[in-house]
């Protein structure tokens, strides 16, 4: 078999394996503005909640939404 054909097959195989990797870069700043989400977890910022939702969409799971500002544990 021609060397170029083998090389092309290897490259195509390697690129198809990379599709399963986490494709989203979530670089959230260090600003602390906690919020309580519908999964009853506290997220440090809206950016972290958004990052979680992008991951949930990627794995085809139900997304979550903001319930209110502040920590979930602070509910009365």
PDB file of N, H, CA, C and O in Angstrom:
ATOM      1  N   UNK A   1       0.845  -1.179   0.000  1.00  0.00           N
ATOM      2  CA  UNK A   1       0.000   0.000   0.000  1.00  0.00           C
ATOM      3  C   UNK A   1       0.888   1.240   0.000  1.00  0.00           C
ATOM      4  O   UNK A   1       1.952   1.254   0.619  1.00  0.00           O
ATOM      5  N   UNK A   2       0.455   2.243  -0.677  1.00  0.00           N
ATOM      6  H   UNK A   2      -0.409   2.231  -1.180  1.00  0.00           H
ATOM      7  CA  UNK A   2       1.220   3.469  -0.789  1.00  0.00           C
ATOM      8  C   UNK A   2       1.345   4.152   0.576  1.00  0.00           C
ATOM      9  O   UNK A   2       0.383   4.191   1.343  1.00  0.00           O
ATOM     10  N   UNK A   3       2.522   4.687   0.876  1.00  0.00           N
ATOM     11  H   UNK A   3       3.304   4.655   0.253  1.00  0.00           H
ATOM     12  CA  UNK A   3       2.792   5.345   2.151  1.00  0.00           C
ATOM     13  C   UNK A   3       1.836   6.512   2.398  1.00  0.00           C
ATOM     14  O   UNK A   3       1.396   6.712   3.530  1.00  0.00           O
ATOM     15  N   UNK A   4       1.508   7.282   1.362  1.00  0.00           N
ATOM     16  H   UNK A   4       1.865   7.119   0.443  1.00  0.00           H
ATOM     17  CA  UNK A   4       0.602   8.421   1.524  1.00  0.00           C
ATOM     18  C   UNK A   4      -0.805   7.971   1.915  1.00  0.00           C
ATOM     19  O   UNK A   4      -1.471   8.636   2.709  1.00  0.00           O
ATOM     20  N   UNK A   5      -1.247   6.875   1.375  1.00  0.00           N
ATOM     21  H   UNK A   5      -0.706   6.335   0.730  1.00  0.00           H
ATOM     22  CA  UNK A   5      -2.576   6.365   1.707  1.00  0.00           C
ATOM     23  C   UNK A   5      -2.623   5.926   3.169  1.00  0.00           C
ATOM     24  O   UNK A   5      -3.588   6.211   3.878  1.00  0.00           O
ATOM     25  N   UNK A   6      -1.584   5.236   3.611  1.00  0.00           N
ATOM     26  H   UNK A   6      -0.800   5.005   3.035  1.00  0.00           H
ATOM     27  CA  UNK A   6      -1.515   4.789   5.004  1.00  0.00           C
ATOM     28  C   UNK A   6      -1.481   5.991   5.938  1.00  0.00           C
ATOM     29  O   UNK A   6      -2.175   6.006   6.955  1.00  0.00           O
ATOM     30  N   UNK A   7      -0.692   6.983   5.606  1.00  0.00           N
ATOM     31  H   UNK A   7      -0.128   6.971   4.780  1.00  0.00           H
ATOM     32  CA  UNK A   7      -0.605   8.188   6.422  1.00  0.00           C
ATOM     33  C   UNK A   7      -1.957   8.893   6.501  1.00  0.00           C
ATOM     34  O   UNK A   7      -2.370   9.327   7.577  1.00  0.00           O
ATOM     35  N   UNK A   8      -2.638   9.005   5.380  1.00  0.00           N
ATOM     36  H   UNK A   8      -2.302   8.652   4.507  1.00  0.00           H
ATOM     37  CA  UNK A   8      -3.948   9.657   5.362  1.00  0.00           C
ATOM     38  C   UNK A   8      -4.953   8.884   6.212  1.00  0.00           C
ATOM     39  O   UNK A   8      -5.740   9.495   6.935  1.00  0.00           O
ATOM     40  N   UNK A   9      -4.942   7.573   6.142  1.00  0.00           N
ATOM     41  H   UNK A   9      -4.302   7.077   5.555  1.00  0.00           H
ATOM     42  CA  UNK A   9      -5.844   6.764   6.959  1.00  0.00           C
ATOM     43  C   UNK A   9      -5.561   6.945   8.449  1.00  0.00           C
ATOM     44  O   UNK A   9      -6.490   7.034   9.252  1.00  0.00           O
ATOM     45  N   UNK A  10      -4.301   6.998   8.814  1.00  0.00           N
ATOM     46  H   UNK A  10      -3.546   6.926   8.162  1.00  0.00           H
ATOM     47  CA  UNK A  10      -3.942   7.211  10.216  1.00  0.00           C
ATOM     48  C   UNK A  10      -4.395   8.585  10.703  1.00  0.00           C
ATOM     49  O   UNK A  10      -4.899   8.710  11.819  1.00  0.00           O
ATOM     50  N   UNK A  11      -4.220   9.602   9.885  1.00  0.00           N
ATOM     51  H   UNK A  11      -3.810   9.500   8.978  1.00  0.00           H
ATOM     52  CA  UNK A  11      -4.645  10.951  10.265  1.00  0.00           C
ATOM     53  C   UNK A  11      -6.160  11.042  10.402  1.00  0.00           C
ATOM     54  O   UNK A  11      -6.658  11.677  11.332  1.00  0.00           O
ATOM     55  N   UNK A  12      -6.885  10.428   9.505  1.00  0.00           N
ATOM     56  H   UNK A  12      -6.480   9.912   8.750  1.00  0.00           H
ATOM     57  CA  UNK A  12      -8.347  10.439   9.595  1.00  0.00           C
ATOM     58  C   UNK A  12      -8.834   9.700  10.831  1.00  0.00           C
ATOM     59  O   UNK A  12      -9.781  10.140  11.483  1.00  0.00           O
ATOM     60  N   UNK A  13      -8.204   8.590  11.155  1.00  0.00           N
ATOM     61  H   UNK A  13      -7.435   8.232  10.625  1.00  0.00           H
ATOM     62  CA  UNK A  13      -8.578   7.834  12.348  1.00  0.00           C
ATOM     63  C   UNK A  13      -8.301   8.649  13.603  1.00  0.00           C
ATOM     64  O   UNK A  13      -9.139   8.704  14.503  1.00  0.00           O
ATOM     65  N   UNK A  14      -7.148   9.274  13.671  1.00  0.00           N
ATOM     66  H   UNK A  14      -6.468   9.230  12.940  1.00  0.00           H
ATOM     67  CA  UNK A  14      -6.788  10.075  14.843  1.00  0.00           C
ATOM     68  C   UNK A  14      -7.724  11.264  15.001  1.00  0.00           C
ATOM     69  O   UNK A  14      -8.110  11.592  16.123  1.00  0.00           O
ATOM     70  N   UNK A  15      -8.094  11.911  13.918  1.00  0.00           N
ATOM     71  H   UNK A  15      -7.781  11.645  13.006  1.00  0.00           H
ATOM     72  CA  UNK A  15      -8.982  13.073  14.028  1.00  0.00           C
ATOM     73  C   UNK A  15     -10.391  12.667  14.435  1.00  0.00           C
ATOM     74  O   UNK A  15     -11.075  13.436  15.111  1.00  0.00           O
ATOM     75  N   UNK A  16     -10.836  11.497  14.047  1.00  0.00           N
ATOM     76  H   UNK A  16     -10.280  10.873  13.498  1.00  0.00           H
ATOM     77  CA  UNK A  16     -12.174  11.057  14.453  1.00  0.00           C
ATOM     78  C   UNK A  16     -12.211  10.674  15.925  1.00  0.00           C
ATOM     79  O   UNK A  16     -13.260  10.789  16.557  1.00  0.00           O
ATOM     80  N   UNK A  17     -11.107  10.228  16.480  1.00  0.00           N
ATOM     81  H   UNK A  17     -10.254  10.135  15.966  1.00  0.00           H
ATOM     82  CA  UNK A  17     -11.052   9.899  17.901  1.00  0.00           C
ATOM     83  C   UNK A  17     -11.091  11.149  18.768  1.00  0.00           C
ATOM     84  O   UNK A  17     -11.556  11.089  19.907  1.00  0.00           O
ATOM     85  N   UNK A  18     -10.621  12.260  18.265  1.00  0.00           N
ATOM     86  H   UNK A  18     -10.243  12.308  17.340  1.00  0.00           H
ATOM     87  CA  UNK A  18     -10.567  13.501  19.036  1.00  0.00           C
ATOM     88  C   UNK A  18     -11.940  14.148  19.199  1.00  0.00           C
ATOM     89  O   UNK A  18     -12.082  15.061  20.013  1.00  0.00           O
ATOM     90  N   UNK A  19     -12.932  13.718  18.473  1.00  0.00           N
ATOM     91  H   UNK A  19     -12.816  12.976  17.812  1.00  0.00           H
ATOM     92  CA  UNK A  19     -14.255  14.325  18.546  1.00  0.00           C
ATOM     93  C   UNK A  19     -14.892  14.120  19.911  1.00  0.00           C
ATOM     94  O   UNK A  19     -15.673  14.965  20.348  1.00  0.00           O
ATOM     95  N   UNK A  20     -14.586  13.035  20.591  1.00  0.00           N
ATOM     96  H   UNK A  20     -13.951  12.348  20.235  1.00  0.00           H
ATOM     97  CA  UNK A  20     -15.195  12.743  21.880  1.00  0.00           C
ATOM     98  C   UNK A  20     -14.634  13.576  23.021  1.00  0.00           C
ATOM     99  O   UNK A  20     -15.147  13.510  24.138  1.00  0.00           O
ATOM    100  N   UNK A  21     -13.622  14.336  22.773  1.00  0.00           N
ATOM    101  H   UNK A  21     -13.205  14.390  21.865  1.00  0.00           H
ATOM    102  CA  UNK A  21     -13.041  15.167  23.831  1.00  0.00           C
ATOM    103  C   UNK A  21     -13.928  16.359  24.126  1.00  0.00           C
ATOM    104  O   UNK A  21     -14.750  16.753  23.299  1.00  0.00           O
ATOM    105  N   UNK A  22     -13.759  16.930  25.302  1.00  0.00           N
ATOM    106  H   UNK A  22     -13.091  16.610  25.974  1.00  0.00           H
ATOM    107  CA  UNK A  22     -14.501  18.109  25.744  1.00  0.00           C
ATOM    108  C   UNK A  22     -14.142  19.278  24.838  1.00  0.00           C
ATOM    109  O   UNK A  22     -13.005  19.749  24.876  1.00  0.00           O
ATOM    110  N   UNK A  23     -15.085  19.763  24.019  1.00  0.00           N
ATOM    111  H   UNK A  23     -16.008  19.380  23.988  1.00  0.00           H
ATOM    112  CA  UNK A  23     -14.767  20.772  23.009  1.00  0.00           C
ATOM    113  C   UNK A  23     -14.896  22.215  23.484  1.00  0.00           C
ATOM    114  O   UNK A  23     -14.623  23.137  22.715  1.00  0.00           O
ATOM    115  N   UNK A  24     -15.300  22.430  24.714  1.00  0.00           N
ATOM    116  H   UNK A  24     -15.522  21.681  25.338  1.00  0.00           H
ATOM    117  CA  UNK A  24     -15.629  23.780  25.155  1.00  0.00           C
ATOM    118  C   UNK A  24     -14.611  24.273  26.175  1.00  0.00           C
ATOM    119  O   UNK A  24     -14.316  23.593  27.157  1.00  0.00           O
ATOM    120  N   UNK A  25     -14.083  25.463  25.926  1.00  0.00           N
ATOM    121  H   UNK A  25     -14.323  26.015  25.128  1.00  0.00           H
ATOM    122  CA  UNK A  25     -13.136  26.072  26.854  1.00  0.00           C
ATOM    123  C   UNK A  25     -13.908  26.988  27.798  1.00  0.00           C
ATOM    124  O   UNK A  25     -14.536  27.951  27.359  1.00  0.00           O
ATOM    125  N   UNK A  26     -13.861  26.692  29.072  1.00  0.00           N
ATOM    126  H   UNK A  26     -13.350  25.910  29.429  1.00  0.00           H
ATOM    127  CA  UNK A  26     -14.561  27.505  30.069  1.00  0.00           C
ATOM    128  C   UNK A  26     -13.539  28.226  30.934  1.00  0.00           C
ATOM    129  O   UNK A  26     -13.111  27.713  31.968  1.00  0.00           O
ATOM    130  N   UNK A  27     -13.164  29.385  30.512  1.00  0.00           N
ATOM    131  H   UNK A  27     -13.511  29.801  29.672  1.00  0.00           H
ATOM    132  CA  UNK A  27     -12.200  30.185  31.257  1.00  0.00           C
ATOM    133  C   UNK A  27     -12.952  31.294  31.986  1.00  0.00           C
ATOM    134  O   UNK A  27     -13.038  32.422  31.501  1.00  0.00           O
ATOM    135  N   UNK A  28     -13.487  30.964  33.141  1.00  0.00           N
ATOM    136  H   UNK A  28     -13.417  30.048  33.535  1.00  0.00           H
ATOM    137  CA  UNK A  28     -14.240  31.943  33.930  1.00  0.00           C
ATOM    138  C   UNK A  28     -13.286  32.745  34.806  1.00  0.00           C
ATOM    139  O   UNK A  28     -12.301  32.217  35.321  1.00  0.00           O
ATOM    140  N   UNK A  29     -13.592  34.016  34.963  1.00  0.00           N
ATOM    141  H   UNK A  29     -14.393  34.445  34.544  1.00  0.00           H
ATOM    142  CA  UNK A  29     -12.782  34.874  35.822  1.00  0.00           C
ATOM    143  C   UNK A  29     -12.958  34.511  37.288  1.00  0.00           C
ATOM    144  O   UNK A  29     -13.714  33.603  37.634  1.00  0.00           O
ATOM    145  N   UNK A  30     -12.259  35.224  38.129  1.00  0.00           N
ATOM    146  H   UNK A  30     -11.645  35.961  37.848  1.00  0.00           H
ATOM    147  CA  UNK A  30     -12.295  34.928  39.563  1.00  0.00           C
ATOM    148  C   UNK A  30     -13.270  35.830  40.316  1.00  0.00           C
ATOM    149  O   UNK A  30     -13.120  36.028  41.522  1.00  0.00           O
ATOM    150  N   UNK A  31     -14.246  36.366  39.635  1.00  0.00           N
ATOM    151  H   UNK A  31     -14.367  36.205  38.656  1.00  0.00           H
ATOM    152  CA  UNK A  31     -15.251  37.216  40.280  1.00  0.00           C
ATOM    153  C   UNK A  31     -16.251  36.319  40.990  1.00  0.00           C
ATOM    154  O   UNK A  31     -16.817  35.408  40.386  1.00  0.00           O
ATOM    155  N   UNK A  32     -16.467  36.579  42.275  1.00  0.00           N
ATOM    156  H   UNK A  32     -16.007  37.319  42.766  1.00  0.00           H
ATOM    157  CA  UNK A  32     -17.360  35.753  43.081  1.00  0.00           C
ATOM    158  C   UNK A  32     -18.717  36.426  43.206  1.00  0.00           C
ATOM    159  O   UNK A  32     -18.885  37.360  43.991  1.00  0.00           O
ATOM    160  N   UNK A  33     -19.678  35.953  42.435  1.00  0.00           N
ATOM    161  H   UNK A  33     -19.542  35.195  41.798  1.00  0.00           H
ATOM    162  CA  UNK A  33     -21.066  36.412  42.491  1.00  0.00           C
ATOM    163  C   UNK A  33     -21.932  35.158  42.550  1.00  0.00           C
ATOM    164  O   UNK A  33     -22.501  34.751  41.537  1.00  0.00           O
ATOM    165  N   UNK A  34     -22.038  34.538  43.735  1.00  0.00           N
ATOM    166  H   UNK A  34     -21.576  34.869  44.558  1.00  0.00           H
ATOM    167  CA  UNK A  34     -22.701  33.235  43.824  1.00  0.00           C
ATOM    168  C   UNK A  34     -24.172  33.287  43.415  1.00  0.00           C
ATOM    169  O   UNK A  34     -24.860  34.290  43.601  1.00  0.00           O
ATOM    170  N   UNK A  35     -24.620  32.178  42.858  1.00  0.00           N
ATOM    171  H   UNK A  35     -24.061  31.363  42.707  1.00  0.00           H
ATOM    172  CA  UNK A  35     -26.024  32.048  42.500  1.00  0.00           C
ATOM    173  C   UNK A  35     -26.477  30.618  42.724  1.00  0.00           C
ATOM    174  O   UNK A  35     -25.698  29.671  42.621  1.00  0.00           O
ATOM    175  N   UNK A  36     -27.746  30.491  43.030  1.00  0.00           N
ATOM    176  H   UNK A  36     -28.379  31.260  43.113  1.00  0.00           H
ATOM    177  CA  UNK A  36     -28.358  29.189  43.277  1.00  0.00           C
ATOM    178  C   UNK A  36     -29.035  28.745  41.986  1.00  0.00           C
ATOM    179  O   UNK A  36     -29.804  29.501  41.392  1.00  0.00           O
ATOM    180  N   UNK A  37     -28.749  27.525  41.555  1.00  0.00           N
ATOM    181  H   UNK A  37     -28.125  26.911  42.038  1.00  0.00           H
ATOM    182  CA  UNK A  37     -29.303  27.010  40.306  1.00  0.00           C
ATOM    183  C   UNK A  37     -30.373  25.957  40.573  1.00  0.00           C
ATOM    184  O   UNK A  37     -30.556  25.507  41.704  1.00  0.00           O
ATOM    185  N   UNK A  38     -31.062  25.581  39.527  1.00  0.00           N
ATOM    186  H   UNK A  38     -30.913  25.947  38.608  1.00  0.00           H
ATOM    187  CA  UNK A  38     -32.184  24.647  39.647  1.00  0.00           C
ATOM    188  C   UNK A  38     -31.769  23.243  40.072  1.00  0.00           C
ATOM    189  O   UNK A  38     -32.623  22.439  40.448  1.00  0.00           O
ATOM    190  N   UNK A  39     -30.480  22.933  40.020  1.00  0.00           N
ATOM    191  H   UNK A  39     -29.787  23.586  39.715  1.00  0.00           H
ATOM    192  CA  UNK A  39     -30.009  21.645  40.545  1.00  0.00           C
ATOM    193  C   UNK A  39     -29.680  21.748  42.032  1.00  0.00           C
ATOM    194  O   UNK A  39     -29.124  20.823  42.624  1.00  0.00           O
ATOM    195  N   UNK A  40     -30.038  22.904  42.631  1.00  0.00           N
ATOM    196  H   UNK A  40     -30.489  23.656  42.150  1.00  0.00           H
ATOM    197  CA  UNK A  40     -29.833  23.201  44.058  1.00  0.00           C
ATOM    198  C   UNK A  40     -28.354  23.227  44.446  1.00  0.00           C
ATOM    199  O   UNK A  40     -27.997  22.963  45.594  1.00  0.00           O
ATOM    200  N   UNK A  41     -27.505  23.548  43.475  1.00  0.00           N
ATOM    201  H   UNK A  41     -27.795  23.762  42.543  1.00  0.00           H
ATOM    202  CA  UNK A  41     -26.082  23.738  43.738  1.00  0.00           C
ATOM    203  C   UNK A  41     -25.759  25.217  43.596  1.00  0.00           C
ATOM    204  O   UNK A  41     -26.381  25.927  42.807  1.00  0.00           O
ATOM    205  N   UNK A  42     -24.778  25.673  44.370  1.00  0.00           N
ATOM    206  H   UNK A  42     -24.273  25.096  45.011  1.00  0.00           H
ATOM    207  CA  UNK A  42     -24.320  27.053  44.286  1.00  0.00           C
ATOM    208  C   UNK A  42     -23.165  27.128  43.296  1.00  0.00           C
ATOM    209  O   UNK A  42     -22.205  26.365  43.394  1.00  0.00           O
ATOM    210  N   UNK A  43     -23.261  28.042  42.352  1.00  0.00           N
ATOM    211  H   UNK A  43     -24.041  28.662  42.272  1.00  0.00           H
ATOM    212  CA  UNK A  43     -22.190  28.290  41.386  1.00  0.00           C
ATOM    213  C   UNK A  43     -21.546  29.620  41.738  1.00  0.00           C
ATOM    214  O   UNK A  43     -22.234  30.559  42.137  1.00  0.00           O
ATOM    215  N   UNK A  44     -20.229  29.704  41.591  1.00  0.00           N
ATOM    216  H   UNK A  44     -19.670  28.941  41.267  1.00  0.00           H
ATOM    217  CA  UNK A  44     -19.495  30.909  41.976  1.00  0.00           C
ATOM    218  C   UNK A  44     -19.827  32.115  41.110  1.00  0.00           C
ATOM    219  O   UNK A  44     -19.661  33.253  41.548  1.00  0.00           O
ATOM    220  N   UNK A  45     -20.295  31.881  39.884  1.00  0.00           N
ATOM    221  H   UNK A  45     -20.430  30.956  39.528  1.00  0.00           H
ATOM    222  CA  UNK A  45     -20.639  32.971  38.973  1.00  0.00           C
ATOM    223  C   UNK A  45     -21.556  32.436  37.879  1.00  0.00           C
ATOM    224  O   UNK A  45     -21.711  31.226  37.710  1.00  0.00           O
ATOM    225  N   UNK A  46     -22.158  33.366  37.140  1.00  0.00           N
ATOM    226  H   UNK A  46     -22.031  34.349  37.277  1.00  0.00           H
ATOM    227  CA  UNK A  46     -22.993  32.954  36.018  1.00  0.00           C
ATOM    228  C   UNK A  46     -22.152  32.242  34.961  1.00  0.00           C
ATOM    229  O   UNK A  46     -22.645  31.347  34.275  1.00  0.00           O
ATOM    230  N   UNK A  47     -20.898  32.631  34.831  1.00  0.00           N
ATOM    231  H   UNK A  47     -20.497  33.358  35.389  1.00  0.00           H
ATOM    232  CA  UNK A  47     -20.000  31.984  33.875  1.00  0.00           C
ATOM    233  C   UNK A  47     -19.870  30.495  34.181  1.00  0.00           C
ATOM    234  O   UNK A  47     -19.899  29.674  33.264  1.00  0.00           O
ATOM    235  N   UNK A  48     -19.727  30.137  35.450  1.00  0.00           N
ATOM    236  H   UNK A  48     -19.703  30.804  36.195  1.00  0.00           H
ATOM    237  CA  UNK A  48     -19.613  28.724  35.818  1.00  0.00           C
ATOM    238  C   UNK A  48     -20.914  27.972  35.542  1.00  0.00           C
ATOM    239  O   UNK A  48     -20.884  26.813  35.127  1.00  0.00           O
ATOM    240  N   UNK A  49     -22.048  28.621  35.769  1.00  0.00           N
ATOM    241  H   UNK A  49     -22.072  29.562  36.106  1.00  0.00           H
ATOM    242  CA  UNK A  49     -23.335  28.006  35.446  1.00  0.00           C
ATOM    243  C   UNK A  49     -23.452  27.786  33.938  1.00  0.00           C
ATOM    244  O   UNK A  49     -23.893  26.726  33.493  1.00  0.00           O
ATOM    245  N   UNK A  50     -23.059  28.777  33.166  1.00  0.00           N
ATOM    246  H   UNK A  50     -22.701  29.638  33.528  1.00  0.00           H
ATOM    247  CA  UNK A  50     -23.097  28.663  31.712  1.00  0.00           C
ATOM    248  C   UNK A  50     -22.182  27.538  31.224  1.00  0.00           C
ATOM    249  O   UNK A  50     -22.541  26.787  30.317  1.00  0.00           O
ATOM    250  N   UNK A  51     -21.017  27.429  31.823  1.00  0.00           N
ATOM    251  H   UNK A  51     -20.726  28.039  32.560  1.00  0.00           H
ATOM    252  CA  UNK A  51     -20.078  26.367  31.467  1.00  0.00           C
ATOM    253  C   UNK A  51     -20.688  24.997  31.760  1.00  0.00           C
ATOM    254  O   UNK A  51     -20.571  24.074  30.953  1.00  0.00           O
ATOM    255  N   UNK A  52     -21.328  24.872  32.898  1.00  0.00           N
ATOM    256  H   UNK A  52     -21.422  25.621  33.553  1.00  0.00           H
ATOM    257  CA  UNK A  52     -21.993  23.611  33.254  1.00  0.00           C
ATOM    258  C   UNK A  52     -23.090  23.276  32.243  1.00  0.00           C
ATOM    259  O   UNK A  52     -23.237  22.120  31.844  1.00  0.00           O
ATOM    260  N   UNK A  53     -23.856  24.284  31.832  1.00  0.00           N
ATOM    261  H   UNK A  53     -23.736  25.223  32.156  1.00  0.00           H
ATOM    262  CA  UNK A  53     -24.908  24.053  30.845  1.00  0.00           C
ATOM    263  C   UNK A  53     -24.357  23.633  29.492  1.00  0.00           C
ATOM    264  O   UNK A  53     -24.947  22.790  28.817  1.00  0.00           O
ATOM    265  N   UNK A  54     -23.234  24.210  29.091  1.00  0.00           N
ATOM    266  H   UNK A  54     -22.755  24.895  29.640  1.00  0.00           H
ATOM    267  CA  UNK A  54     -22.625  23.789  27.826  1.00  0.00           C
ATOM    268  C   UNK A  54     -22.190  22.338  27.903  1.00  0.00           C
ATOM    269  O   UNK A  54     -22.324  21.596  26.930  1.00  0.00           O
ATOM    270  N   UNK A  55     -21.669  21.926  29.054  1.00  0.00           N
ATOM    271  H   UNK A  55     -21.560  22.529  29.845  1.00  0.00           H
ATOM    272  CA  UNK A  55     -21.298  20.521  29.233  1.00  0.00           C
ATOM    273  C   UNK A  55     -22.542  19.631  29.194  1.00  0.00           C
ATOM    274  O   UNK A  55     -22.539  18.586  28.543  1.00  0.00           O
ATOM    275  N   UNK A  56     -23.592  20.039  29.882  1.00  0.00           N
ATOM    276  H   UNK A  56     -23.595  20.888  30.411  1.00  0.00           H
ATOM    277  CA  UNK A  56     -24.821  19.239  29.901  1.00  0.00           C
ATOM    278  C   UNK A  56     -25.414  19.097  28.501  1.00  0.00           C
ATOM    279  O   UNK A  56     -25.906  18.027  28.142  1.00  0.00           O
ATOM    280  N   UNK A  57     -25.371  20.159  27.719  1.00  0.00           N
ATOM    281  H   UNK A  57     -24.971  21.028  28.010  1.00  0.00           H
ATOM    282  CA  UNK A  57     -25.849  20.070  26.336  1.00  0.00           C
ATOM    283  C   UNK A  57     -24.978  19.115  25.530  1.00  0.00           C
ATOM    284  O   UNK A  57     -25.482  18.355  24.703  1.00  0.00           O
ATOM    285  N   UNK A  58     -23.671  19.155  25.772  1.00  0.00           N
ATOM    286  H   UNK A  58     -23.262  19.773  26.443  1.00  0.00           H
ATOM    287  CA  UNK A  58     -22.734  18.308  25.039  1.00  0.00           C
ATOM    288  C   UNK A  58     -23.006  16.830  25.296  1.00  0.00           C
ATOM    289  O   UNK A  58     -22.855  16.004  24.395  1.00  0.00           O
ATOM    290  N   UNK A  59     -23.407  16.494  26.525  1.00  0.00           N
ATOM    291  H   UNK A  59     -23.529  17.165  27.257  1.00  0.00           H
ATOM    292  CA  UNK A  59     -23.711  15.092  26.835  1.00  0.00           C
ATOM    293  C   UNK A  59     -25.207  14.802  26.667  1.00  0.00           C
ATOM    294  O   UNK A  59     -25.681  13.735  27.056  1.00  0.00           O
ATOM    295  N   UNK A  60     -25.938  15.742  26.096  1.00  0.00           N
ATOM    296  H   UNK A  60     -25.552  16.609  25.781  1.00  0.00           H
ATOM    297  CA  UNK A  60     -27.373  15.589  25.813  1.00  0.00           C
ATOM    298  C   UNK A  60     -28.192  15.373  27.080  1.00  0.00           C
ATOM    299  O   UNK A  60     -29.087  14.529  27.116  1.00  0.00           O
ATOM    300  N   UNK A  61     -27.879  16.139  28.111  1.00  0.00           N
ATOM    301  H   UNK A  61     -27.152  16.825  28.081  1.00  0.00           H
ATOM    302  CA  UNK A  61     -28.625  16.082  29.375  1.00  0.00           C
ATOM    303  C   UNK A  61     -29.449  17.362  29.523  1.00  0.00           C
ATOM    304  O   UNK A  61     -29.227  18.342  28.812  1.00  0.00           O
ATOM    305  N   UNK A  62     -30.392  17.338  30.446  1.00  0.00           N
ATOM    306  H   UNK A  62     -30.572  16.542  31.023  1.00  0.00           H
ATOM    307  CA  UNK A  62     -31.206  18.527  30.708  1.00  0.00           C
ATOM    308  C   UNK A  62     -30.341  19.630  31.298  1.00  0.00           C
ATOM    309  O   UNK A  62     -29.488  19.374  32.148  1.00  0.00           O
ATOM    310  N   UNK A  63     -30.564  20.850  30.844  1.00  0.00           N
ATOM    311  H   UNK A  63     -31.256  21.057  30.153  1.00  0.00           H
ATOM    312  CA  UNK A  63     -29.801  21.982  31.362  1.00  0.00           C
ATOM    313  C   UNK A  63     -30.459  22.509  32.635  1.00  0.00           C
ATOM    314  O   UNK A  63     -31.568  22.114  32.997  1.00  0.00           O
ATOM    315  N   UNK A  64     -29.752  23.402  33.293  1.00  0.00           N
ATOM    316  H   UNK A  64     -28.851  23.723  33.000  1.00  0.00           H
ATOM    317  CA  UNK A  64     -30.219  23.989  34.546  1.00  0.00           C
ATOM    318  C   UNK A  64     -30.356  25.494  34.358  1.00  0.00           C
ATOM    319  O   UNK A  64     -29.868  26.047  33.373  1.00  0.00           O
ATOM    320  N   UNK A  65     -31.011  26.149  35.291  1.00  0.00           N
ATOM    321  H   UNK A  65     -31.407  25.699  36.092  1.00  0.00           H
ATOM    322  CA  UNK A  65     -31.184  27.593  35.194  1.00  0.00           C
ATOM    323  C   UNK A  65     -30.996  28.233  36.570  1.00  0.00           C
ATOM    324  O   UNK A  65     -31.050  27.571  37.607  1.00  0.00           O
ATOM    325  N   UNK A  66     -30.777  29.525  36.536  1.00  0.00           N
ATOM    326  H   UNK A  66     -30.733  30.063  35.694  1.00  0.00           H
ATOM    327  CA  UNK A  66     -30.591  30.296  37.765  1.00  0.00           C
ATOM    328  C   UNK A  66     -31.919  30.434  38.483  1.00  0.00           C
ATOM    329  O   UNK A  66     -32.921  30.822  37.883  1.00  0.00           O
ATOM    330  N   UNK A  67     -31.925  30.114  39.777  1.00  0.00           N
ATOM    331  H   UNK A  67     -31.111  29.799  40.265  1.00  0.00           H
ATOM    332  CA  UNK A  67     -33.113  30.331  40.598  1.00  0.00           C
ATOM    333  C   UNK A  67     -33.089  31.713  41.224  1.00  0.00           C
ATOM    334  O   UNK A  67     -34.089  32.431  41.226  1.00  0.00           O
ATOM    335  N   UNK A  68     -31.915  32.075  41.763  1.00  0.00           N
ATOM    336  H   UNK A  68     -31.103  31.492  41.762  1.00  0.00           H
ATOM    337  CA  UNK A  68     -31.805  33.374  42.437  1.00  0.00           C
ATOM    338  C   UNK A  68     -30.343  33.685  42.705  1.00  0.00           C
ATOM    339  O   UNK A  68     -29.485  32.807  42.616  1.00  0.00           O
ATOM    340  N   UNK A  69     -30.067  34.929  43.032  1.00  0.00           N
ATOM    341  H   UNK A  69     -30.764  35.642  43.105  1.00  0.00           H
ATOM    342  CA  UNK A  69     -28.723  35.328  43.451  1.00  0.00           C
ATOM    343  C   UNK A  69     -28.472  34.796  44.853  1.00  0.00           C
ATOM    344  O   UNK A  69     -29.407  34.617  45.634  1.00  0.00           O
ATOM    345  N   UNK A  70     -27.224  34.548  45.163  1.00  0.00           N
ATOM    346  H   UNK A  70     -26.465  34.693  44.528  1.00  0.00           H
ATOM    347  CA  UNK A  70     -26.849  34.067  46.492  1.00  0.00           C
ATOM    348  C   UNK A  70     -26.691  32.553  46.531  1.00  0.00           C
ATOM    349  O   UNK A  70     -27.043  31.832  45.597  1.00  0.00           O
ATOM    350  N   UNK A  71     -26.147  32.114  47.648  1.00  0.00           N
ATOM    351  H   UNK A  71     -25.861  32.699  48.406  1.00  0.00           H
ATOM    352  CA  UNK A  71     -25.891  30.684  47.835  1.00  0.00           C
ATOM    353  C   UNK A  71     -27.196  29.931  48.073  1.00  0.00           C
ATOM    354  O   UNK A  71     -28.140  30.484  48.638  1.00  0.00           O
ATOM    355  N   UNK A  72     -27.250  28.687  47.649  1.00  0.00           N
ATOM    356  H   UNK A  72     -26.483  28.238  47.191  1.00  0.00           H
ATOM    357  CA  UNK A  72     -28.449  27.867  47.868  1.00  0.00           C
ATOM    358  C   UNK A  72     -28.684  27.628  49.354  1.00  0.00           C
ATOM    359  O   UNK A  72     -29.833  27.546  49.787  1.00  0.00           O
ATOM    360  N   UNK A  73     -27.628  27.516  50.135  1.00  0.00           N
ATOM    361  H   UNK A  73     -26.694  27.582  49.783  1.00  0.00           H
ATOM    362  CA  UNK A  73     -27.746  27.241  51.564  1.00  0.00           C
ATOM    363  C   UNK A  73     -28.350  28.410  52.331  1.00  0.00           C
ATOM    364  O   UNK A  73     -28.795  28.243  53.466  1.00  0.00           O
ATOM    365  N   UNK A  74     -28.369  29.599  51.718  1.00  0.00           N
ATOM    366  H   UNK A  74     -28.007  29.735  50.796  1.00  0.00           H
ATOM    367  CA  UNK A  74     -28.883  30.792  52.390  1.00  0.00           C
ATOM    368  C   UNK A  74     -30.402  30.919  52.291  1.00  0.00           C
ATOM    369  O   UNK A  74     -30.962  31.907  52.765  1.00  0.00           O
ATOM    370  N   UNK A  75     -31.085  29.935  51.682  1.00  0.00           N
ATOM    371  H   UNK A  75     -30.630  29.132  51.297  1.00  0.00           H
ATOM    372  CA  UNK A  75     -32.545  30.007  51.559  1.00  0.00           C
ATOM    373  C   UNK A  75     -33.187  29.982  52.928  1.00  0.00           C
ATOM    374  O   UNK A  75     -32.710  29.308  53.842  1.00  0.00           O
ATOM    375  N   UNK A  76     -34.264  30.716  53.060  1.00  0.00           N
ATOM    376  H   UNK A  76     -34.652  31.263  52.319  1.00  0.00           H
ATOM    377  CA  UNK A  76     -34.975  30.749  54.342  1.00  0.00           C
ATOM    378  C   UNK A  76     -36.190  29.875  54.278  1.00  0.00           C
ATOM    379  O   UNK A  76     -36.925  29.768  55.260  1.00  0.00           O
TER     380      UNK A  76
END
